[in-house]
Amino acid sequence: MKKGERADLAVPGAEFVVRVTPRARVAACVLEGDVWRIAVHEPPEEGRATAAVAEALAHALGVAKGRLALVRGATSRDKRFRLD
């Protein structure tokens, strides 16, 4: 996905539901309905996959990754991020 391709969704206070696939062979970031499906190469150890997901989501929204806050799901495949 190109940087800022979904910038129309980057509204302060918006929450994004994400389904993560760690250790994916091919990295991808796809919006299916209201759920983002993000596949990353990183393993789900020590928060590495979560950090990669935040970076991929920020890239798709065209915002800095520091503006995304993890609301729920630090150790789960289902996560919720809020844009501050």
C-alpha positions, 0 to 999 in steps of 0.5 A: 500500500502506498504511503497515505493511500488511506489518508481520508481515514486519518481523523484524530480520535478515530479507532482502527480494528486490526487483525495481525498475521505475524511471521508472514512470508509477504508483508501486506496491509489491506482494509476489508470492511472495517477491519485492517488485515496486516501481515508483517515479517516480524515474530510476535516476540517482545512486541516486535510484531506490534511495532511493525503493525503500528508502523504499517498502519501509520504508513497506510494512513500517512501519519507519524507512527507516534500518533497511533496509540495501542488501545487493546490487544498488546499480546493478541492478534486482534488489536485496536489502535487510536489516532491521537 
